Amino acid sequence: MIDVNIGMRIQNIRKSKNLKVTELAKMAYISQPYLSDIERGRTTPSLDKLQTICEALDISLGDFFGNASEFSPELIQLLENIKRLTEEERTHLAHFIEAIVNRQDT
């Protein structure tokens, strides 16, 4: 399980808007199995995909993660820089960050 919190949050918002998985998947231009995997925490969407899902749910990324004002300017800049990376570069970055976090946990 990669990130249950993101998936659970998507699922809770989807249900609060009375949307079926198939409906949200269609609105977000993603497959229903992919959305199901996200909601179950089996996979984590890229920032671009999460933004698309949020747009389909009619919420901002800031609202999705809580209060946008809680983000430091450095974190906002980091997210903006990540948006400019290619999908492959984001994948490498995600693996790098995961390796650092896992190393700190041991």
N, CA, C and O atoms as CSV, one atom per row, in Angstrom:
chain,resi,resn,atom,element,x,y,z
A,1,MET,N,N,0.846,-1.178,0.000
A,1,MET,CA,C,0.000,0.000,0.000
A,1,MET,C,C,0.890,1.240,0.000
A,1,MET,O,O,1.756,1.386,0.863
A,2,ILE,N,N,0.680,2.120,-0.955
A,2,ILE,CA,C,1.555,3.266,-1.119
A,2,ILE,C,C,1.066,4.462,-0.309
A,2,ILE,O,O,1.787,4.943,0.566
A,3,ASP,N,N,-0.125,4.943,-0.576
A,3,ASP,CA,C,-0.611,6.100,0.165
A,3,ASP,C,C,-2.124,6.041,0.293
A,3,ASP,O,O,-2.860,6.499,-0.581
A,4,VAL,N,N,-2.565,5.469,1.398
A,4,VAL,CA,C,-3.984,5.303,1.641
A,4,VAL,C,C,-4.652,6.651,1.882
A,4,VAL,O,O,-5.813,6.833,1.517
A,5,ASN,N,N,-3.938,7.603,2.494
A,5,ASN,CA,C,-4.554,8.882,2.829
A,5,ASN,C,C,-5.040,9.639,1.604
A,5,ASN,O,O,-6.144,10.183,1.619
A,6,ILE,N,N,-4.246,9.688,0.551
A,6,ILE,CA,C,-4.671,10.375,-0.673
A,6,ILE,C,C,-5.883,9.663,-1.257
A,6,ILE,O,O,-6.874,10.299,-1.615
A,7,GLY,N,N,-5.798,8.346,-1.349
A,7,GLY,CA,C,-6.909,7.573,-1.898
A,7,GLY,C,C,-8.176,7.706,-1.083
A,7,GLY,O,O,-9.262,7.880,-1.635
A,8,MET,N,N,-8.038,7.625,0.232
A,8,MET,CA,C,-9.210,7.761,1.102
A,8,MET,C,C,-9.822,9.146,0.977
A,8,MET,O,O,-11.043,9.299,0.994
A,9,ARG,N,N,-8.976,10.144,0.851
A,9,ARG,CA,C,-9.474,11.519,0.707
A,9,ARG,C,C,-10.251,11.665,-0.599
A,9,ARG,O,O,-11.329,12.259,-0.619
A,10,ILE,N,N,-9.707,11.125,-1.684
A,10,ILE,CA,C,-10.420,11.169,-2.967
A,10,ILE,C,C,-11.757,10.454,-2.839
A,10,ILE,O,O,-12.791,10.969,-3.265
A,11,GLN,N,N,-11.728,9.268,-2.250
A,11,GLN,CA,C,-12.955,8.481,-2.104
A,11,GLN,C,C,-13.995,9.227,-1.259
A,11,GLN,O,O,-15.173,9.262,-1.617
A,12,ASN,N,N,-13.568,9.818,-0.151
A,12,ASN,CA,C,-14.506,10.545,0.712
A,12,ASN,C,C,-15.121,11.738,-0.003
A,12,ASN,O,O,-16.325,11.975,0.105
A,13,ILE,N,N,-14.308,12.486,-0.729
A,13,ILE,CA,C,-14.836,13.638,-1.468
A,13,ILE,C,C,-15.771,13.164,-2.575
A,13,ILE,O,O,-16.837,13.742,-2.788
A,14,ARG,N,N,-15.363,12.101,-3.283
A,14,ARG,CA,C,-16.208,11.559,-4.355
A,14,ARG,C,C,-17.577,11.159,-3.811
A,14,ARG,O,O,-18.610,11.496,-4.389
A,15,LYS,N,N,-17.569,10.436,-2.692
A,15,LYS,CA,C,-18.832,9.985,-2.101
A,15,LYS,C,C,-19.670,11.153,-1.600
A,15,LYS,O,O,-20.897,11.130,-1.698
A,16,SER,N,N,-19.004,12.183,-1.058
A,16,SER,CA,C,-19.749,13.352,-0.572
A,16,SER,C,C,-20.442,14.085,-1.716
A,16,SER,O,O,-21.420,14.801,-1.502
A,17,LYS,N,N,-19.931,13.903,-2.926
A,17,LYS,CA,C,-20.521,14.526,-4.110
A,17,LYS,C,C,-21.429,13.549,-4.865
A,17,LYS,O,O,-21.876,13.821,-5.979
A,18,ASN,N,N,-21.689,12.394,-4.219
A,18,ASN,CA,C,-22.569,11.365,-4.784
A,18,ASN,C,C,-22.139,10.920,-6.178
A,18,ASN,O,O,-22.967,10.741,-7.071
A,19,LEU,N,N,-20.838,10.748,-6.346
A,19,LEU,CA,C,-20.307,10.283,-7.623
A,19,LEU,C,C,-19.880,8.830,-7.507
A,19,LEU,O,O,-19.334,8.413,-6.485
A,20,LYS,N,N,-20.129,8.068,-8.549
A,20,LYS,CA,C,-19.632,6.697,-8.627
A,20,LYS,C,C,-18.194,6.736,-9.132
A,20,LYS,O,O,-17.766,7.706,-9.757
A,21,VAL,N,N,-17.461,5.668,-8.852
A,21,VAL,CA,C,-16.072,5.587,-9.317
A,21,VAL,C,C,-16.018,5.779,-10.828
A,21,VAL,O,O,-15.163,6.504,-11.336
A,22,THR,N,N,-16.924,5.135,-11.537
A,22,THR,CA,C,-16.918,5.235,-12.999
A,22,THR,C,C,-17.178,6.666,-13.465
A,22,THR,O,O,-16.600,7.117,-14.454
A,23,GLU,N,N,-18.046,7.372,-12.751
A,23,GLU,CA,C,-18.352,8.757,-13.129
A,23,GLU,C,C,-17.136,9.665,-12.941
A,23,GLU,O,O,-16.793,10.448,-13.827
A,24,LEU,N,N,-16.489,9.550,-11.775
A,24,LEU,CA,C,-15.320,10.392,-11.523
A,24,LEU,C,C,-14.190,10.048,-12.482
A,24,LEU,O,O,-13.504,10.939,-12.984
A,25,ALA,N,N,-13.996,8.765,-12.736
A,25,ALA,CA,C,-12.934,8.355,-13.660
A,25,ALA,C,C,-13.155,8.991,-15.034
A,25,ALA,O,O,-12.218,9.498,-15.651
A,26,LYS,N,N,-14.385,8.960,-15.499
A,26,LYS,CA,C,-14.700,9.552,-16.804
A,26,LYS,C,C,-14.468,11.064,-16.781
A,26,LYS,O,O,-13.919,11.623,-17.730
A,27,MET,N,N,-14.881,11.719,-15.705
A,27,MET,CA,C,-14.715,13.170,-15.586
A,27,MET,C,C,-13.238,13.564,-15.516
A,27,MET,O,O,-12.855,14.643,-15.968
A,28,ALA,N,N,-12.407,12.676,-14.940
A,28,ALA,CA,C,-10.979,12.969,-14.762
A,28,ALA,C,C,-10.129,12.389,-15.893
A,28,ALA,O,O,-8.903,12.491,-15.867
A,29,TYR,N,N,-10.776,11.787,-16.875
A,29,TYR,CA,C,-10.069,11.215,-18.034
A,29,TYR,C,C,-9.046,10.149,-17.630
A,29,TYR,O,O,-7.945,10.083,-18.176
A,30,ILE,N,N,-9.438,9.317,-16.659
A,30,ILE,CA,C,-8.593,8.196,-16.245
A,30,ILE,C,C,-9.446,6.939,-16.236
A,30,ILE,O,O,-10.674,7.016,-16.254
A,31,SER,N,N,-8.804,5.795,-16.208
A,31,SER,CA,C,-9.564,4.548,-16.208
A,31,SER,C,C,-10.139,4.282,-14.822
A,31,SER,O,O,-9.594,4.721,-13.809
A,32,GLN,N,N,-11.244,3.560,-14.800
A,32,GLN,CA,C,-11.878,3.210,-13.534
A,32,GLN,C,C,-10.965,2.327,-12.685
A,32,GLN,O,O,-10.875,2.550,-11.478
A,33,PRO,N,N,-10.276,1.322,-13.270
A,33,PRO,CA,C,-9.359,0.521,-12.444
A,33,PRO,C,C,-8.230,1.359,-11.823
A,33,PRO,O,O,-7.834,1.120,-10.682
A,34,TYR,N,N,-7.719,2.332,-12.570
A,34,TYR,CA,C,-6.657,3.195,-12.043
A,34,TYR,C,C,-7.175,4.011,-10.859
A,34,TYR,O,O,-6.502,4.114,-9.834
A,35,LEU,N,N,-8.372,4.592,-10.998
A,35,LEU,CA,C,-8.962,5.359,-9.900
A,35,LEU,C,C,-9.211,4.457,-8.698
A,35,LEU,O,O,-8.962,4.862,-7.563
A,36,SER,N,N,-9.695,3.254,-8.928
A,36,SER,CA,C,-9.911,2.309,-7.828
A,36,SER,C,C,-8.608,2.002,-7.104
A,36,SER,O,O,-8.573,1.941,-5.875
A,37,ASP,N,N,-7.536,1.810,-7.871
A,37,ASP,CA,C,-6.224,1.554,-7.257
A,37,ASP,C,C,-5.761,2.747,-6.421
A,37,ASP,O,O,-5.170,2.567,-5.356
A,38,ILE,N,N,-6.023,3.946,-6.894
A,38,ILE,CA,C,-5.661,5.146,-6.127
A,38,ILE,C,C,-6.458,5.176,-4.824
A,38,ILE,O,O,-5.896,5.384,-3.749
A,39,GLU,N,N,-7.770,4.967,-4.930
A,39,GLU,CA,C,-8.626,5.031,-3.744
A,39,GLU,C,C,-8.260,3.963,-2.721
A,39,GLU,O,O,-8.419,4.180,-1.520
A,40,ARG,N,N,-7.780,2.834,-3.173
A,40,ARG,CA,C,-7.398,1.742,-2.264
A,40,ARG,C,C,-5.962,1.870,-1.762
A,40,ARG,O,O,-5.510,1.059,-0.954
A,41,GLY,N,N,-5.248,2.882,-2.237
A,41,GLY,CA,C,-3.879,3.086,-1.793
A,41,GLY,C,C,-2.871,2.179,-2.463
A,41,GLY,O,O,-1.739,2.054,-1.996
A,42,ARG,N,N,-3.270,1.546,-3.552
A,42,ARG,CA,C,-2.355,0.651,-4.276
A,42,ARG,C,C,-1.381,1.415,-5.158
A,42,ARG,O,O,-0.304,0.918,-5.487
A,43,THR,N,N,-1.765,2.619,-5.536
A,43,THR,CA,C,-0.898,3.472,-6.351
A,43,THR,C,C,-1.147,4.921,-5.952
A,43,THR,O,O,-2.205,5.254,-5.419
A,44,THR,N,N,-0.186,5.760,-6.209
A,44,THR,CA,C,-0.315,7.188,-5.918
A,44,THR,C,C,-0.290,7.936,-7.243
A,44,THR,O,O,0.592,7.708,-8.070
A,45,PRO,N,N,-1.255,8.827,-7.447
A,45,PRO,CA,C,-1.281,9.560,-8.717
A,45,PRO,C,C,-0.158,10.581,-8.789
A,45,PRO,O,O,0.314,11.079,-7.767
A,46,SER,N,N,0.260,10.885,-10.006
A,46,SER,CA,C,1.212,11.981,-10.200
A,46,SER,C,C,0.511,13.273,-9.799
A,46,SER,O,O,-0.712,13.310,-9.662
A,47,LEU,N,N,1.278,14.310,-9.616
A,47,LEU,CA,C,0.698,15.603,-9.259
A,47,LEU,C,C,-0.261,16.076,-10.344
A,47,LEU,O,O,-1.309,16.645,-10.039
A,48,ASP,N,N,0.087,15.847,-11.606
A,48,ASP,CA,C,-0.797,16.238,-12.710
A,48,ASP,C,C,-2.121,15.482,-12.651
A,48,ASP,O,O,-3.188,16.071,-12.824
A,49,LYS,N,N,-2.045,14.168,-12.406
A,49,LYS,CA,C,-3.274,13.362,-12.326
A,49,LYS,C,C,-4.112,13.791,-11.130
A,49,LYS,O,O,-5.336,13.878,-11.224
A,50,LEU,N,N,-3.450,14.060,-9.999
A,50,LEU,CA,C,-4.184,14.496,-8.816
A,50,LEU,C,C,-4.868,15.830,-9.083
A,50,LEU,O,O,-6.000,16.045,-8.650
A,51,GLN,N,N,-4.199,16.713,-9.782
A,51,GLN,CA,C,-4.804,18.008,-10.139
A,51,GLN,C,C,-6.038,17.779,-11.016
A,51,GLN,O,O,-7.066,18.428,-10.821
A,52,THR,N,N,-5.940,16.866,-11.973
A,52,THR,CA,C,-7.075,16.563,-12.850
A,52,THR,C,C,-8.238,15.989,-12.051
A,52,THR,O,O,-9.393,16.346,-12.284
A,53,ILE,N,N,-7.934,15.102,-11.114
A,53,ILE,CA,C,-8.976,14.522,-10.258
A,53,ILE,C,C,-9.623,15.620,-9.417
A,53,ILE,O,O,-10.846,15.667,-9.284
A,54,CYS,N,N,-8.803,16.499,-8.854
A,54,CYS,CA,C,-9.337,17.606,-8.053
A,54,CYS,C,C,-10.232,18.508,-8.896
A,54,CYS,O,O,-11.287,18.944,-8.437
A,55,GLU,N,N,-9.817,18.787,-10.118
A,55,GLU,CA,C,-10.643,19.610,-11.005
A,55,GLU,C,C,-11.978,18.927,-11.270
A,55,GLU,O,O,-13.020,19.584,-11.289
A,56,ALA,N,N,-11.953,17.613,-11.474
A,56,ALA,CA,C,-13.192,16.868,-11.700
A,56,ALA,C,C,-14.086,16.910,-10.458
A,56,ALA,O,O,-15.312,16.911,-10.568
A,57,LEU,N,N,-13.467,16.944,-9.285
A,57,LEU,CA,C,-14.218,17.030,-8.026
A,57,LEU,C,C,-14.584,18.472,-7.669
A,57,LEU,O,O,-15.254,18.723,-6.667
A,58,ASP,N,N,-14.137,19.412,-8.501
A,58,ASP,CA,C,-14.400,20.838,-8.318
A,58,ASP,C,C,-13.802,21.370,-7.014
A,58,ASP,O,O,-14.433,22.139,-6.289
A,59,ILE,N,N,-12.554,20.935,-6.734
A,59,ILE,CA,C,-11.819,21.457,-5.587
A,59,ILE,C,C,-10.393,21.780,-6.033
A,59,ILE,O,O,-9.902,21.229,-7.018
A,60,SER,N,N,-9.745,22.664,-5.310
A,60,SER,CA,C,-8.352,22.989,-5.623
A,60,SER,C,C,-7.434,21.994,-4.926
A,60,SER,O,O,-7.850,21.298,-3.999
A,61,LEU,N,N,-6.189,21.931,-5.373
A,61,LEU,CA,C,-5.206,21.097,-4.679
A,61,LEU,C,C,-5.034,21.573,-3.242
A,61,LEU,O,O,-4.871,20.762,-2.331
A,62,GLY,N,N,-5.071,22.877,-3.042
A,62,GLY,CA,C,-4.964,23.426,-1.692
A,62,GLY,C,C,-6.081,22.932,-0.798
A,62,GLY,O,O,-5.846,22.552,0.349
A,63,ASP,N,N,-7.317,22.937,-1.331
A,63,ASP,CA,C,-8.449,22.422,-0.563
A,63,ASP,C,C,-8.305,20.926,-0.311
A,63,ASP,O,O,-8.660,20.431,0.758
A,64,PHE,N,N,-7.784,20.213,-1.298
A,64,PHE,CA,C,-7.609,18.767,-1.149
A,64,PHE,C,C,-6.671,18.452,0.015
A,64,PHE,O,O,-6.944,17.556,0.814
A,65,PHE,N,N,-5.571,19.187,0.105
A,65,PHE,CA,C,-4.574,18.921,1.138
A,65,PHE,C,C,-4.835,19.682,2.433
A,65,PHE,O,O,-4.069,19.554,3.389
A,66,GLY,N,N,-5.882,20.453,2.476
A,66,GLY,CA,C,-6.164,21.248,3.660
A,66,GLY,C,C,-6.180,22.698,3.276
A,66,GLY,O,O,-6.663,23.058,2.203
A,67,ASN,N,N,-5.668,23.515,4.122
A,67,ASN,CA,C,-5.648,24.948,3.869
A,67,ASN,C,C,-4.385,25.301,3.092
A,67,ASN,O,O,-3.275,25.076,3.574
A,68,ALA,N,N,-4.549,25.845,1.910
A,68,ALA,CA,C,-3.402,26.177,1.057
A,68,ALA,C,C,-2.451,27.155,1.736
A,68,ALA,O,O,-1.256,27.168,1.442
A,69,SER,N,N,-2.978,27.974,2.645
A,69,SER,CA,C,-2.116,28.944,3.318
A,69,SER,C,C,-1.134,28.269,4.267
A,69,SER,O,O,-0.185,28.904,4.726
A,70,GLU,N,N,-1.349,26.980,4.570
A,70,GLU,CA,C,-0.437,26.245,5.436
A,70,GLU,C,C,0.854,25.872,4.711
A,70,GLU,O,O,1.840,25.513,5.354
A,71,PHE,N,N,0.859,25.953,3.376
A,71,PHE,CA,C,2.051,25.608,2.611
A,71,PHE,C,C,3.042,26.764,2.656
A,71,PHE,O,O,2.680,27.923,2.451
A,72,SER,N,N,4.283,26.430,2.924
A,72,SER,CA,C,5.328,27.452,2.932
A,72,SER,C,C,5.620,27.871,1.493
A,72,SER,O,O,5.349,27.112,0.562
A,73,PRO,N,N,6.166,29.062,1.305
A,73,PRO,CA,C,6.542,29.488,-0.048
A,73,PRO,C,C,7.525,28.515,-0.704
A,73,PRO,O,O,7.481,28.300,-1.916
A,74,GLU,N,N,8.413,27.931,0.106
A,74,GLU,CA,C,9.383,26.974,-0.435
A,74,GLU,C,C,8.687,25.734,-0.983
A,74,GLU,O,O,9.054,25.228,-2.043
A,75,LEU,N,N,7.675,25.243,-0.253
A,75,LEU,CA,C,6.952,24.055,-0.705
A,75,LEU,C,C,6.143,24.360,-1.961
A,75,LEU,O,O,6.082,23.539,-2.876
A,76,ILE,N,N,5.537,25.513,-2.008
A,76,ILE,CA,C,4.778,25.909,-3.200
A,76,ILE,C,C,5.709,25.990,-4.407
A,76,ILE,O,O,5.360,25.524,-5.491
A,77,GLN,N,N,6.893,26.579,-4.224
A,77,GLN,CA,C,7.865,26.669,-5.316
A,77,GLN,C,C,8.318,25.277,-5.741
A,77,GLN,O,O,8.460,25.003,-6.933
A,78,LEU,N,N,8.546,24.401,-4.771
A,78,LEU,CA,C,8.948,23.030,-5.078
A,78,LEU,C,C,7.883,22.330,-5.918
A,78,LEU,O,O,8.208,21.661,-6.898
A,79,LEU,N,N,6.624,22.479,-5.543
A,79,LEU,CA,C,5.536,21.868,-6.311
A,79,LEU,C,C,5.467,22.442,-7.723
A,79,LEU,O,O,5.232,21.708,-8.683
A,80,GLU,N,N,5.669,23.733,-7.849
A,80,GLU,CA,C,5.673,24.353,-9.177
A,80,GLU,C,C,6.811,23.801,-10.033
A,80,GLU,O,O,6.632,23.546,-11.224
A,81,ASN,N,N,7.975,23.621,-9.424
A,81,ASN,CA,C,9.109,23.053,-10.160
A,81,ASN,C,C,8.832,21.612,-10.569
A,81,ASN,O,O,9.180,21.204,-11.677
A,82,ILE,N,N,8.219,20.854,-9.697
A,82,ILE,CA,C,7.897,19.457,-10.007
A,82,ILE,C,C,6.932,19.384,-11.184
A,82,ILE,O,O,7.044,18.487,-12.019
A,83,LYS,N,N,5.995,20.310,-11.259
A,83,LYS,CA,C,5.041,20.333,-12.374
A,83,LYS,C,C,5.748,20.441,-13.722
A,83,LYS,O,O,5.248,19.939,-14.728
A,84,ARG,N,N,6.902,21.090,-13.743
A,84,ARG,CA,C,7.618,21.310,-15.006
A,84,ARG,C,C,8.455,20.103,-15.425
A,84,ARG,O,O,8.978,20.075,-16.539
A,85,LEU,N,N,8.587,19.112,-14.555
A,85,LEU,CA,C,9.361,17.916,-14.889
A,85,LEU,C,C,8.573,17.005,-15.817
A,85,LEU,O,O,7.344,17.057,-15.865
A,86,THR,N,N,9.291,16.177,-16.546
A,86,THR,CA,C,8.624,15.159,-17.358
A,86,THR,C,C,8.121,14.061,-16.431
A,86,THR,O,O,8.523,13.988,-15.269
A,87,GLU,N,N,7.256,13.222,-16.939
A,87,GLU,CA,C,6.739,12.095,-16.149
A,87,GLU,C,C,7.885,11.205,-15.675
A,87,GLU,O,O,7.889,10.748,-14.532
A,88,GLU,N,N,8.845,10.964,-16.544
A,88,GLU,CA,C,9.999,10.131,-16.184
A,88,GLU,C,C,10.819,10.793,-15.073
A,88,GLU,O,O,11.253,10.126,-14.133
A,89,GLU,N,N,11.027,12.099,-15.186
A,89,GLU,CA,C,11.784,12.815,-14.156
A,89,GLU,C,C,11.053,12.795,-12.817
A,89,GLU,O,O,11.679,12.656,-11.766
A,90,ARG,N,N,9.720,12.934,-12.856
A,90,ARG,CA,C,8.936,12.872,-11.616
A,90,ARG,C,C,9.028,11.491,-10.983
A,90,ARG,O,O,9.088,11.365,-9.760
A,91,THR,N,N,9.039,10.462,-11.816
A,91,THR,CA,C,9.170,9.099,-11.299
A,91,THR,C,C,10.511,8.925,-10.605
A,91,THR,O,O,10.579,8.360,-9.513
A,92,HIS,N,N,11.575,9.405,-11.231
A,92,HIS,CA,C,12.907,9.322,-10.612
A,92,HIS,C,C,12.942,10.109,-9.300
A,92,HIS,O,O,13.504,9.643,-8.308
A,93,LEU,N,N,12.349,11.288,-9.298
A,93,LEU,CA,C,12.315,12.112,-8.095
A,93,LEU,C,C,11.544,11.408,-6.977
A,93,LEU,O,O,11.967,11.417,-5.821
A,94,ALA,N,N,10.419,10.804,-7.328
A,94,ALA,CA,C,9.622,10.085,-6.324
A,94,ALA,C,C,10.418,8.938,-5.712
A,94,ALA,O,O,10.375,8.723,-4.501
A,95,HIS,N,N,11.147,8.203,-6.553
A,95,HIS,CA,C,11.973,7.100,-6.045
A,95,HIS,C,C,13.092,7.631,-5.150
A,95,HIS,O,O,13.405,7.031,-4.122
A,96,PHE,N,N,13.689,8.745,-5.538
A,96,PHE,CA,C,14.760,9.354,-4.753
A,96,PHE,C,C,14.245,9.776,-3.375
A,96,PHE,O,O,14.872,9.493,-2.354
A,97,ILE,N,N,13.109,10.447,-3.361
A,97,ILE,CA,C,12.527,10.899,-2.093
A,97,ILE,C,C,12.164,9.706,-1.224
A,97,ILE,O,O,12.424,9.705,-0.020
A,98,GLU,N,N,11.563,8.690,-1.835
A,98,GLU,CA,C,11.201,7.480,-1.095
A,98,GLU,C,C,12.432,6.825,-0.479
A,98,GLU,O,O,12.382,6.354,0.658
A,99,ALA,N,N,13.535,6.793,-1.220
A,99,ALA,CA,C,14.779,6.204,-0.706
A,99,ALA,C,C,15.290,6.994,0.496
A,99,ALA,O,O,15.744,6.404,1.476
A,100,ILE,N,N,15.221,8.308,0.428
A,100,ILE,CA,C,15.668,9.142,1.549
A,100,ILE,C,C,14.787,8.904,2.773
A,100,ILE,O,O,15.293,8.728,3.881
A,101,VAL,N,N,13.484,8.898,2.573
A,101,VAL,CA,C,12.554,8.696,3.688
A,101,VAL,C,C,12.760,7.314,4.306
A,101,VAL,O,O,12.799,7.179,5.529
A,102,ASN,N,N,12.891,6.294,3.465
A,102,ASN,CA,C,13.094,4.934,3.975
A,102,ASN,C,C,14.415,4.816,4.720
A,102,ASN,O,O,14.496,4.103,5.720
A,103,ARG,N,N,15.443,5.500,4.254
A,103,ARG,CA,C,16.743,5.472,4.926
A,103,ARG,C,C,16.640,6.113,6.306
A,103,ARG,O,O,17.265,5.644,7.258
A,104,GLN,N,N,15.860,7.176,6.418
A,104,GLN,CA,C,15.703,7.861,7.701
A,104,GLN,C,C,14.881,7.037,8.683
A,104,GLN,O,O,15.041,7.174,9.896
A,105,ASP,N,N,13.991,6.173,8.160
A,105,ASP,CA,C,13.149,5.339,9.015
A,105,ASP,C,C,13.908,4.172,9.621
A,105,ASP,O,O,13.447,3.576,10.595
A,106,THR,N,N,15.070,3.834,9.060
A,106,THR,CA,C,15.803,2.668,9.566
A,106,THR,C,C,16.773,3.029,10.646
A,106,THR,O,O,17.464,2.157,11.172
